[in-house]
Amino acid sequence: MGLRYPNQIHSEYFYITTTFKDWRRLGNIAGMYEGMSISLQFCLKKYRALLLGYVLMPSHIHLLLNINGADLGCFMRDFKKYVAQKVARNLEIQGGIWMPRYDRVAIESDYVLRVKLGYIHRNPVEAGLVADPSGWGWSSARDYFTNESSAIPVWKDWA
């Protein structure tokens, strides 16, 4: 079977969006963000990927990754599978939790990377969850705008 996005194997930086099934607000369930954080950190280590930015929202997530494009599909499969099988089961969430696909954009320039990172950090503000990007606990905005670290370590040496 051919790769759906064969050009992704030539990239290393990706902007990823994945959504909970039917846009359910599963992030509002206590423990969901913590479980996703553990899964994400496991996959980052397993695939030797670097996380440049992220936001975990009630109905979806955005990631900005440095990863070998050939590993991207496996990374996302493992991340979503772990969250669905372990986290959702522990939190007693019924039914499938993810939309079947995820969106990816290969980042080909520093400009596009900065635009996507800005979008990630503004997402909780635009959704009315906080007034300031660094006020959202499940975002890399704290790493970029304050002296604090966010819940998931990010790699900032790209800048």
CNS distance restraints for C-alpha pairs under 8 A (distance, minus, plus):
assign (resid   2 and name CA) (resid   6 and name CA) 7.81 0.50 0.50
assign (resid   7 and name CA) (resid  11 and name CA) 7.40 0.50 0.50
assign (resid   8 and name CA) (resid  69 and name CA) 5.11 0.50 0.50
assign (resid   8 and name CA) (resid  70 and name CA) 6.99 0.50 0.50
assign (resid   8 and name CA) (resid 106 and name CA) 6.51 0.50 0.50
assign (resid   9 and name CA) (resid  68 and name CA) 6.94 0.50 0.50
assign (resid   9 and name CA) (resid  69 and name CA) 4.13 0.50 0.50
assign (resid   9 and name CA) (resid  70 and name CA) 4.67 0.50 0.50
assign (resid  10 and name CA) (resid  69 and name CA) 6.27 0.50 0.50
assign (resid  10 and name CA) (resid  70 and name CA) 7.99 0.50 0.50
assign (resid  11 and name CA) (resid  68 and name CA) 6.81 0.50 0.50
assign (resid  11 and name CA) (resid  69 and name CA) 5.35 0.50 0.50
assign (resid  11 and name CA) (resid 106 and name CA) 6.19 0.50 0.50
assign (resid  11 and name CA) (resid 107 and name CA) 7.42 0.50 0.50
assign (resid  11 and name CA) (resid 108 and name CA) 7.63 0.50 0.50
assign (resid  12 and name CA) (resid  65 and name CA) 7.82 0.50 0.50
assign (resid  12 and name CA) (resid  66 and name CA) 5.26 0.50 0.50
assign (resid  12 and name CA) (resid  67 and name CA) 4.97 0.50 0.50
assign (resid  12 and name CA) (resid  68 and name CA) 5.04 0.50 0.50
assign (resid  12 and name CA) (resid  69 and name CA) 5.56 0.50 0.50
assign (resid  12 and name CA) (resid 106 and name CA) 7.58 0.50 0.50
assign (resid  12 and name CA) (resid 107 and name CA) 7.78 0.50 0.50
assign (resid  13 and name CA) (resid  64 and name CA) 7.19 0.50 0.50
assign (resid  13 and name CA) (resid  65 and name CA) 5.53 0.50 0.50
assign (resid  13 and name CA) (resid  66 and name CA) 4.46 0.50 0.50
assign (resid  13 and name CA) (resid  67 and name CA) 6.26 0.50 0.50
assign (resid  13 and name CA) (resid  69 and name CA) 7.90 0.50 0.50
assign (resid  13 and name CA) (resid 106 and name CA) 5.97 0.50 0.50
assign (resid  13 and name CA) (resid 107 and name CA) 5.16 0.50 0.50
assign (resid  13 and name CA) (resid 108 and name CA) 7.45 0.50 0.50
assign (resid  14 and name CA) (resid  63 and name CA) 7.86 0.50 0.50
assign (resid  14 and name CA) (resid  64 and name CA) 5.68 0.50 0.50
assign (resid  14 and name CA) (resid  65 and name CA) 5.23 0.50 0.50
assign (resid  14 and name CA) (resid  66 and name CA) 6.55 0.50 0.50
assign (resid  14 and name CA) (resid  67 and name CA) 7.61 0.50 0.50
assign (resid  14 and name CA) (resid 104 and name CA) 6.30 0.50 0.50
assign (resid  14 and name CA) (resid 105 and name CA) 5.49 0.50 0.50
assign (resid  14 and name CA) (resid 106 and name CA) 4.66 0.50 0.50
assign (resid  14 and name CA) (resid 107 and name CA) 5.40 0.50 0.50
assign (resid  15 and name CA) (resid  62 and name CA) 7.14 0.50 0.50
assign (resid  15 and name CA) (resid  63 and name CA) 5.76 0.50 0.50
assign (resid  15 and name CA) (resid  64 and name CA) 4.59 0.50 0.50
assign (resid  15 and name CA) (resid  65 and name CA) 6.54 0.50 0.50
assign (resid  15 and name CA) (resid 104 and name CA) 5.56 0.50 0.50
assign (resid  15 and name CA) (resid 105 and name CA) 5.11 0.50 0.50
assign (resid  15 and name CA) (resid 106 and name CA) 6.60 0.50 0.50
assign (resid  15 and name CA) (resid 107 and name CA) 6.88 0.50 0.50
assign (resid  15 and name CA) (resid 116 and name CA) 6.97 0.50 0.50
assign (resid  16 and name CA) (resid  62 and name CA) 5.48 0.50 0.50
assign (resid  16 and name CA) (resid  63 and name CA) 4.98 0.50 0.50
assign (resid  16 and name CA) (resid  64 and name CA) 6.29 0.50 0.50
assign (resid  16 and name CA) (resid  65 and name CA) 7.76 0.50 0.50
assign (resid  16 and name CA) (resid 102 and name CA) 7.03 0.50 0.50
assign (resid  16 and name CA) (resid 103 and name CA) 5.63 0.50 0.50
assign (resid  16 and name CA) (resid 104 and name CA) 4.56 0.50 0.50
assign (resid  16 and name CA) (resid 105 and name CA) 6.62 0.50 0.50
assign (resid  17 and name CA) (resid  60 and name CA) 7.15 0.50 0.50
assign (resid  17 and name CA) (resid  61 and name CA) 5.71 0.50 0.50
assign (resid  17 and name CA) (resid  62 and name CA) 4.58 0.50 0.50
assign (resid  17 and name CA) (resid  63 and name CA) 6.58 0.50 0.50
assign (resid  17 and name CA) (resid 102 and name CA) 5.82 0.50 0.50
assign (resid  17 and name CA) (resid 103 and name CA) 5.12 0.50 0.50
assign (resid  17 and name CA) (resid 104 and name CA) 6.54 0.50 0.50
assign (resid  18 and name CA) (resid  60 and name CA) 5.72 0.50 0.50
assign (resid  18 and name CA) (resid  61 and name CA) 5.59 0.50 0.50
assign (resid  18 and name CA) (resid  62 and name CA) 6.80 0.50 0.50
assign (resid  18 and name CA) (resid  98 and name CA) 7.68 0.50 0.50
assign (resid  18 and name CA) (resid  99 and name CA) 7.32 0.50 0.50
assign (resid  18 and name CA) (resid 101 and name CA) 7.18 0.50 0.50
assign (resid  18 and name CA) (resid 102 and name CA) 4.62 0.50 0.50
assign (resid  18 and name CA) (resid 103 and name CA) 6.39 0.50 0.50
assign (resid  19 and name CA) (resid  23 and name CA) 6.35 0.50 0.50
assign (resid  19 and name CA) (resid  59 and name CA) 6.11 0.50 0.50
assign (resid  19 and name CA) (resid  60 and name CA) 4.12 0.50 0.50
assign (resid  19 and name CA) (resid  61 and name CA) 6.45 0.50 0.50
assign (resid  19 and name CA) (resid  98 and name CA) 6.07 0.50 0.50
assign (resid  19 and name CA) (resid  99 and name CA) 5.75 0.50 0.50
assign (resid  19 and name CA) (resid 102 and name CA) 7.27 0.50 0.50
assign (resid  20 and name CA) (resid  24 and name CA) 5.77 0.50 0.50
assign (resid  20 and name CA) (resid  25 and name CA) 7.41 0.50 0.50
assign (resid  20 and name CA) (resid  26 and name CA) 7.13 0.50 0.50
assign (resid  20 and name CA) (resid  59 and name CA) 5.55 0.50 0.50
assign (resid  20 and name CA) (resid  60 and name CA) 5.72 0.50 0.50
assign (resid  20 and name CA) (resid  97 and name CA) 5.45 0.50 0.50
assign (resid  20 and name CA) (resid  98 and name CA) 4.36 0.50 0.50
assign (resid  20 and name CA) (resid  99 and name CA) 5.63 0.50 0.50
assign (resid  21 and name CA) (resid  96 and name CA) 6.86 0.50 0.50
assign (resid  21 and name CA) (resid  97 and name CA) 5.15 0.50 0.50
assign (resid  21 and name CA) (resid  98 and name CA) 4.52 0.50 0.50
assign (resid  21 and name CA) (resid  99 and name CA) 4.50 0.50 0.50
assign (resid  22 and name CA) (resid  99 and name CA) 7.21 0.50 0.50
assign (resid  23 and name CA) (resid  59 and name CA) 5.18 0.50 0.50
assign (resid  23 and name CA) (resid  60 and name CA) 7.27 0.50 0.50
assign (resid  24 and name CA) (resid  58 and name CA) 7.74 0.50 0.50
assign (resid  24 and name CA) (resid  59 and name CA) 5.51 0.50 0.50
assign (resid  25 and name CA) (resid  29 and name CA) 7.94 0.50 0.50
assign (resid  25 and name CA) (resid  58 and name CA) 4.60 0.50 0.50
assign (resid  25 and name CA) (resid  59 and name CA) 4.40 0.50 0.50
assign (resid  26 and name CA) (resid  32 and name CA) 7.06 0.50 0.50
assign (resid  26 and name CA) (resid  58 and name CA) 5.82 0.50 0.50
assign (resid  26 and name CA) (resid  59 and name CA) 6.19 0.50 0.50
assign (resid  27 and name CA) (resid  32 and name CA) 5.62 0.50 0.50
assign (resid  27 and name CA) (resid  33 and name CA) 6.12 0.50 0.50
assign (resid  27 and name CA) (resid  56 and name CA) 7.53 0.50 0.50
assign (resid  27 and name CA) (resid  57 and name CA) 6.30 0.50 0.50
assign (resid  27 and name CA) (resid  58 and name CA) 3.92 0.50 0.50
assign (resid  27 and name CA) (resid  59 and name CA) 6.29 0.50 0.50
assign (resid  28 and name CA) (resid  32 and name CA) 7.44 0.50 0.50
assign (resid  28 and name CA) (resid  58 and name CA) 5.61 0.50 0.50
assign (resid  29 and name CA) (resid  91 and name CA) 7.97 0.50 0.50
assign (resid  31 and name CA) (resid  35 and name CA) 6.13 0.50 0.50
assign (resid  31 and name CA) (resid  91 and name CA) 7.29 0.50 0.50
assign (resid  32 and name CA) (resid  36 and name CA) 6.17 0.50 0.50
assign (resid  32 and name CA) (resid  87 and name CA) 6.85 0.50 0.50
assign (resid  32 and name CA) (resid  88 and name CA) 7.68 0.50 0.50
assign (resid  32 and name CA) (resid  91 and name CA) 7.57 0.50 0.50
assign (resid  33 and name CA) (resid  37 and name CA) 6.01 0.50 0.50
assign (resid  33 and name CA) (resid  56 and name CA) 6.97 0.50 0.50
assign (resid  33 and name CA) (resid 138 and name CA) 7.42 0.50 0.50
assign (resid  34 and name CA) (resid  38 and name CA) 6.38 0.50 0.50
assign (resid  35 and name CA) (resid  39 and name CA) 6.30 0.50 0.50
assign (resid  35 and name CA) (resid  83 and name CA) 6.86 0.50 0.50
assign (resid  35 and name CA) (resid  87 and name CA) 5.53 0.50 0.50
assign (resid  36 and name CA) (resid  40 and name CA) 5.98 0.50 0.50
assign (resid  36 and name CA) (resid  83 and name CA) 6.10 0.50 0.50
assign (resid  36 and name CA) (resid  87 and name CA) 7.44 0.50 0.50
assign (resid  37 and name CA) (resid  41 and name CA) 6.12 0.50 0.50
assign (resid  37 and name CA) (resid 151 and name CA) 7.63 0.50 0.50
assign (resid  37 and name CA) (resid 152 and name CA) 6.48 0.50 0.50
assign (resid  38 and name CA) (resid  42 and name CA) 6.17 0.50 0.50
assign (resid  39 and name CA) (resid  43 and name CA) 6.26 0.50 0.50
assign (resid  39 and name CA) (resid  79 and name CA) 5.84 0.50 0.50
assign (resid  39 and name CA) (resid  82 and name CA) 6.39 0.50 0.50
assign (resid  39 and name CA) (resid  83 and name CA) 6.59 0.50 0.50
assign (resid  40 and name CA) (resid  44 and name CA) 6.11 0.50 0.50
assign (resid  40 and name CA) (resid  79 and name CA) 6.16 0.50 0.50
assign (resid  41 and name CA) (resid  45 and name CA) 6.29 0.50 0.50
assign (resid  41 and name CA) (resid 152 and name CA) 7.29 0.50 0.50
assign (resid  42 and name CA) (resid  46 and name CA) 6.12 0.50 0.50
assign (resid  43 and name CA) (resid  47 and name CA) 5.95 0.50 0.50
assign (resid  43 and name CA) (resid  49 and name CA) 7.80 0.50 0.50
assign (resid  43 and name CA) (resid  75 and name CA) 6.22 0.50 0.50
assign (resid  43 and name CA) (resid  78 and name CA) 7.07 0.50 0.50
assign (resid  43 and name CA) (resid  79 and name CA) 6.30 0.50 0.50
assign (resid  44 and name CA) (resid  48 and name CA) 5.62 0.50 0.50
assign (resid  44 and name CA) (resid  49 and name CA) 4.74 0.50 0.50
assign (resid  44 and name CA) (resid  50 and name CA) 6.38 0.50 0.50
assign (resid  44 and name CA) (resid  51 and name CA) 7.41 0.50 0.50
assign (resid  44 and name CA) (resid  75 and name CA) 7.98 0.50 0.50
assign (resid  45 and name CA) (resid  49 and name CA) 6.56 0.50 0.50
assign (resid  47 and name CA) (resid  67 and name CA) 7.53 0.50 0.50
assign (resid  47 and name CA) (resid  71 and name CA) 7.18 0.50 0.50
assign (resid  47 and name CA) (resid  75 and name CA) 6.81 0.50 0.50
assign (resid  48 and name CA) (resid  67 and name CA) 7.26 0.50 0.50
assign (resid  49 and name CA) (resid  65 and name CA) 6.80 0.50 0.50
assign (resid  49 and name CA) (resid  66 and name CA) 5.64 0.50 0.50
assign (resid  49 and name CA) (resid  67 and name CA) 4.74 0.50 0.50
assign (resid  49 and name CA) (resid  68 and name CA) 7.67 0.50 0.50
assign (resid  50 and name CA) (resid  65 and name CA) 5.69 0.50 0.50
assign (resid  50 and name CA) (resid  66 and name CA) 4.94 0.50 0.50
assign (resid  50 and name CA) (resid  67 and name CA) 6.61 0.50 0.50
assign (resid  50 and name CA) (resid 154 and name CA) 7.25 0.50 0.50
assign (resid  50 and name CA) (resid 155 and name CA) 6.16 0.50 0.50
assign (resid  51 and name CA) (resid  63 and name CA) 7.31 0.50 0.50
assign (resid  51 and name CA) (resid  64 and name CA) 6.06 0.50 0.50
assign (resid  51 and name CA) (resid  65 and name CA) 4.82 0.50 0.50
assign (resid  51 and name CA) (resid  66 and name CA) 6.45 0.50 0.50
assign (resid  51 and name CA) (resid 153 and name CA) 7.56 0.50 0.50
assign (resid  51 and name CA) (resid 154 and name CA) 5.10 0.50 0.50
assign (resid  51 and name CA) (resid 155 and name CA) 5.73 0.50 0.50
assign (resid  52 and name CA) (resid  63 and name CA) 7.81 0.50 0.50
assign (resid  52 and name CA) (resid  64 and name CA) 5.36 0.50 0.50
assign (resid  52 and name CA) (resid  65 and name CA) 5.81 0.50 0.50
assign (resid  52 and name CA) (resid  66 and name CA) 7.22 0.50 0.50
assign (resid  52 and name CA) (resid 154 and name CA) 5.31 0.50 0.50
assign (resid  52 and name CA) (resid 155 and name CA) 5.06 0.50 0.50
assign (resid  52 and name CA) (resid 156 and name CA) 6.12 0.50 0.50
assign (resid  52 and name CA) (resid 158 and name CA) 7.88 0.50 0.50
assign (resid  53 and name CA) (resid  63 and name CA) 5.92 0.50 0.50
assign (resid  53 and name CA) (resid  64 and name CA) 4.96 0.50 0.50
assign (resid  53 and name CA) (resid  65 and name CA) 7.33 0.50 0.50
assign (resid  53 and name CA) (resid 117 and name CA) 6.27 0.50 0.50
assign (resid  53 and name CA) (resid 120 and name CA) 7.33 0.50 0.50
assign (resid  53 and name CA) (resid 139 and name CA) 7.48 0.50 0.50
assign (resid  53 and name CA) (resid 140 and name CA) 5.30 0.50 0.50
assign (resid  53 and name CA) (resid 141 and name CA) 7.82 0.50 0.50
assign (resid  53 and name CA) (resid 154 and name CA) 6.38 0.50 0.50
assign (resid  53 and name CA) (resid 155 and name CA) 7.95 0.50 0.50
assign (resid  54 and name CA) (resid  61 and name CA) 7.42 0.50 0.50
assign (resid  54 and name CA) (resid  62 and name CA) 5.46 0.50 0.50
assign (resid  54 and name CA) (resid  63 and name CA) 4.45 0.50 0.50
assign (resid  54 and name CA) (resid  64 and name CA) 6.11 0.50 0.50
assign (resid  54 and name CA) (resid 117 and name CA) 7.99 0.50 0.50
assign (resid  54 and name CA) (resid 120 and name CA) 6.38 0.50 0.50
assign (resid  54 and name CA) (resid 121 and name CA) 7.76 0.50 0.50
assign (resid  54 and name CA) (resid 138 and name CA) 7.86 0.50 0.50
assign (resid  54 and name CA) (resid 139 and name CA) 5.44 0.50 0.50
assign (resid  54 and name CA) (resid 140 and name CA) 5.46 0.50 0.50
assign (resid  55 and name CA) (resid  61 and name CA) 5.73 0.50 0.50
assign (resid  55 and name CA) (resid  62 and name CA) 5.38 0.50 0.50
assign (resid  55 and name CA) (resid  63 and name CA) 6.76 0.50 0.50
assign (resid  55 and name CA) (resid 120 and name CA) 6.03 0.50 0.50
assign (resid  55 and name CA) (resid 121 and name CA) 7.00 0.50 0.50
assign (resid  55 and name CA) (resid 123 and name CA) 7.70 0.50 0.50
assign (resid  55 and name CA) (resid 138 and name CA) 5.74 0.50 0.50
assign (resid  55 and name CA) (resid 139 and name CA) 4.20 0.50 0.50
assign (resid  55 and name CA) (resid 140 and name CA) 6.61 0.50 0.50
assign (resid  56 and name CA) (resid  60 and name CA) 6.57 0.50 0.50
assign (resid  56 and name CA) (resid  61 and name CA) 4.61 0.50 0.50
assign (resid  56 and name CA) (resid  62 and name CA) 6.72 0.50 0.50
assign (resid  56 and name CA) (resid 138 and name CA) 5.42 0.50 0.50
assign (resid  56 and name CA) (resid 139 and name CA) 6.42 0.50 0.50
assign (resid  57 and name CA) (resid  61 and name CA) 5.52 0.50 0.50
assign (resid  57 and name CA) (resid 124 and name CA) 7.16 0.50 0.50
assign (resid  57 and name CA) (resid 138 and name CA) 7.67 0.50 0.50
assign (resid  62 and name CA) (resid 120 and name CA) 6.45 0.50 0.50
assign (resid  63 and name CA) (resid 120 and name CA) 7.89 0.50 0.50
assign (resid  64 and name CA) (resid 116 and name CA) 7.78 0.50 0.50
assign (resid  64 and name CA) (resid 117 and name CA) 7.20 0.50 0.50
assign (resid  67 and name CA) (resid  71 and name CA) 6.99 0.50 0.50
assign (resid  67 and name CA) (resid  72 and name CA) 6.70 0.50 0.50
assign (resid  68 and name CA) (resid  72 and name CA) 6.69 0.50 0.50
assign (resid  71 and name CA) (resid  75 and name CA) 6.04 0.50 0.50
assign (resid  72 and name CA) (resid  76 and name CA) 6.22 0.50 0.50
assign (resid  73 and name CA) (resid  77 and name CA) 6.03 0.50 0.50
assign (resid  74 and name CA) (resid  78 and name CA) 6.05 0.50 0.50
assign (resid  75 and name CA) (resid  79 and name CA) 6.11 0.50 0.50
assign (resid  76 and name CA) (resid  80 and name CA) 5.99 0.50 0.50
assign (resid  77 and name CA) (resid  81 and name CA) 5.89 0.50 0.50
assign (resid  78 and name CA) (resid  82 and name CA) 6.00 0.50 0.50
assign (resid  79 and name CA) (resid  83 and name CA) 6.33 0.50 0.50
assign (resid  80 and name CA) (resid  84 and name CA) 6.01 0.50 0.50
assign (resid  80 and name CA) (resid  98 and name CA) 7.31 0.50 0.50
assign (resid  81 and name CA) (resid  85 and name CA) 5.91 0.50 0.50
assign (resid  82 and name CA) (resid  86 and name CA) 5.54 0.50 0.50
assign (resid  82 and name CA) (resid  87 and name CA) 7.01 0.50 0.50
assign (resid  83 and name CA) (resid  87 and name CA) 4.84 0.50 0.50
assign (resid  83 and name CA) (resid  88 and name CA) 6.20 0.50 0.50
assign (resid  84 and name CA) (resid  88 and name CA) 5.19 0.50 0.50
assign (resid  84 and name CA) (resid  89 and name CA) 7.19 0.50 0.50
assign (resid  84 and name CA) (resid  96 and name CA) 7.13 0.50 0.50
assign (resid  84 and name CA) (resid  97 and name CA) 6.22 0.50 0.50
assign (resid  84 and name CA) (resid  98 and name CA) 7.60 0.50 0.50
assign (resid  85 and name CA) (resid  89 and name CA) 5.91 0.50 0.50
assign (resid  86 and name CA) (resid  90 and name CA) 6.09 0.50 0.50
assign (resid  87 and name CA) (resid  91 and name CA) 6.18 0.50 0.50
assign (resid  88 and name CA) (resid  92 and name CA) 5.89 0.50 0.50
assign (resid  88 and name CA) (resid  93 and name CA) 5.03 0.50 0.50
assign (resid  88 and name CA) (resid  94 and name CA) 7.65 0.50 0.50
assign (resid  88 and name CA) (resid  97 and name CA) 7.60 0.50 0.50
assign (resid  89 and name CA) (resid  93 and name CA) 6.10 0.50 0.50
assign (resid  89 and name CA) (resid  94 and name CA) 7.88 0.50 0.50
assign (resid  93 and name CA) (resid  97 and name CA) 7.90 0.50 0.50
assign (resid 107 and name CA) (resid 112 and name CA) 6.32 0.50 0.50
assign (resid 107 and name CA) (resid 113 and name CA) 6.09 0.50 0.50
assign (resid 108 and name CA) (resid 112 and name CA) 7.09 0.50 0.50
assign (resid 108 and name CA) (resid 113 and name CA) 7.86 0.50 0.50
assign (resid 109 and name CA) (resid 113 and name CA) 6.35 0.50 0.50
assign (resid 110 and name CA) (resid 114 and name CA) 6.24 0.50 0.50
assign (resid 111 and name CA) (resid 115 and name CA) 6.28 0.50 0.50
assign (resid 112 and name CA) (resid 116 and name CA) 6.14 0.50 0.50
assign (resid 113 and name CA) (resid 117 and name CA) 6.13 0.50 0.50
assign (resid 114 and name CA) (resid 118 and name CA) 6.08 0.50 0.50
assign (resid 115 and name CA) (resid 119 and name CA) 6.26 0.50 0.50
assign (resid 116 and name CA) (resid 120 and name CA) 6.19 0.50 0.50
assign (resid 117 and name CA) (resid 121 and name CA) 6.30 0.50 0.50
assign (resid 118 and name CA) (resid 122 and name CA) 6.15 0.50 0.50
assign (resid 119 and name CA) (resid 123 and name CA) 6.04 0.50 0.50
assign (resid 120 and name CA) (resid 139 and name CA) 7.95 0.50 0.50
assign (resid 121 and name CA) (resid 133 and name CA) 5.60 0.50 0.50
assign (resid 121 and name CA) (resid 134 and name CA) 7.86 0.50 0.50
assign (resid 121 and name CA) (resid 139 and name CA) 6.80 0.50 0.50
assign (resid 121 and name CA) (resid 140 and name CA) 7.12 0.50 0.50
assign (resid 121 and name CA) (resid 141 and name CA) 5.45 0.50 0.50
assign (resid 122 and name CA) (resid 126 and name CA) 6.11 0.50 0.50
assign (resid 122 and name CA) (resid 133 and name CA) 5.78 0.50 0.50
assign (resid 123 and name CA) (resid 127 and name CA) 6.15 0.50 0.50
assign (resid 123 and name CA) (resid 133 and name CA) 7.90 0.50 0.50
assign (resid 124 and name CA) (resid 128 and name CA) 6.31 0.50 0.50
assign (resid 124 and name CA) (resid 129 and name CA) 5.25 0.50 0.50
assign (resid 124 and name CA) (resid 130 and name CA) 6.09 0.50 0.50
assign (resid 124 and name CA) (resid 133 and name CA) 6.63 0.50 0.50
assign (resid 124 and name CA) (resid 136 and name CA) 6.69 0.50 0.50
assign (resid 125 and name CA) (resid 129 and name CA) 5.82 0.50 0.50
assign (resid 125 and name CA) (resid 130 and name CA) 5.14 0.50 0.50
assign (resid 125 and name CA) (resid 131 and name CA) 5.58 0.50 0.50
assign (resid 125 and name CA) (resid 132 and name CA) 6.28 0.50 0.50
assign (resid 125 and name CA) (resid 133 and name CA) 6.05 0.50 0.50
assign (resid 129 and name CA) (resid 136 and name CA) 7.55 0.50 0.50
assign (resid 130 and name CA) (resid 135 and name CA) 6.03 0.50 0.50
assign (resid 130 and name CA) (resid 136 and name CA) 6.32 0.50 0.50
assign (resid 131 and name CA) (resid 135 and name CA) 7.19 0.50 0.50
assign (resid 132 and name CA) (resid 136 and name CA) 7.65 0.50 0.50
assign (resid 133 and name CA) (resid 139 and name CA) 7.98 0.50 0.50
assign (resid 133 and name CA) (resid 141 and name CA) 5.88 0.50 0.50
assign (resid 133 and name CA) (resid 142 and name CA) 7.69 0.50 0.50
assign (resid 134 and name CA) (resid 139 and name CA) 7.47 0.50 0.50
assign (resid 134 and name CA) (resid 140 and name CA) 7.89 0.50 0.50
assign (resid 134 and name CA) (resid 141 and name CA) 4.90 0.50 0.50
assign (resid 134 and name CA) (resid 142 and name CA) 4.64 0.50 0.50
assign (resid 134 and name CA) (resid 145 and name CA) 6.60 0.50 0.50
assign (resid 134 and name CA) (resid 146 and name CA) 7.32 0.50 0.50
assign (resid 135 and name CA) (resid 142 and name CA) 7.62 0.50 0.50
assign (resid 136 and name CA) (resid 141 and name CA) 7.82 0.50 0.50
assign (resid 137 and name CA) (resid 142 and name CA) 7.94 0.50 0.50
assign (resid 137 and name CA) (resid 150 and name CA) 6.72 0.50 0.50
assign (resid 137 and name CA) (resid 151 and name CA) 6.90 0.50 0.50
assign (resid 138 and name CA) (resid 150 and name CA) 6.97 0.50 0.50
assign (resid 138 and name CA) (resid 151 and name CA) 6.30 0.50 0.50
assign (resid 138 and name CA) (resid 152 and name CA) 7.95 0.50 0.50
assign (resid 139 and name CA) (resid 150 and name CA) 6.50 0.50 0.50
assign (resid 139 and name CA) (resid 151 and name CA) 7.57 0.50 0.50
assign (resid 140 and name CA) (resid 144 and name CA) 6.79 0.50 0.50
assign (resid 140 and name CA) (resid 149 and name CA) 7.87 0.50 0.50
assign (resid 140 and name CA) (resid 150 and name CA) 5.59 0.50 0.50
assign (resid 140 and name CA) (resid 151 and name CA) 7.93 0.50 0.50
assign (resid 140 and name CA) (resid 152 and name CA) 7.51 0.50 0.50
assign (resid 140 and name CA) (resid 154 and name CA) 6.95 0.50 0.50
assign (resid 141 and name CA) (resid 145 and name CA) 5.87 0.50 0.50
assign (resid 141 and name CA) (resid 146 and name CA) 7.86 0.50 0.50
assign (resid 141 and name CA) (resid 150 and name CA) 7.48 0.50 0.50
assign (resid 142 and name CA) (resid 146 and name CA) 5.17 0.50 0.50
assign (resid 142 and name CA) (resid 147 and name CA) 7.29 0.50 0.50
assign (resid 142 and name CA) (resid 148 and name CA) 5.78 0.50 0.50
assign (resid 142 and name CA) (resid 149 and name CA) 5.93 0.50 0.50
assign (resid 142 and name CA) (resid 150 and name CA) 5.56 0.50 0.50
assign (resid 143 and name CA) (resid 147 and name CA) 6.77 0.50 0.50
assign (resid 143 and name CA) (resid 148 and name CA) 5.96 0.50 0.50
assign (resid 143 and name CA) (resid 149 and name CA) 5.00 0.50 0.50
assign (resid 143 and name CA) (resid 150 and name CA) 5.85 0.50 0.50
assign (resid 143 and name CA) (resid 154 and name CA) 7.44 0.50 0.50
assign (resid 149 and name CA) (resid 153 and name CA) 7.09 0.50 0.50
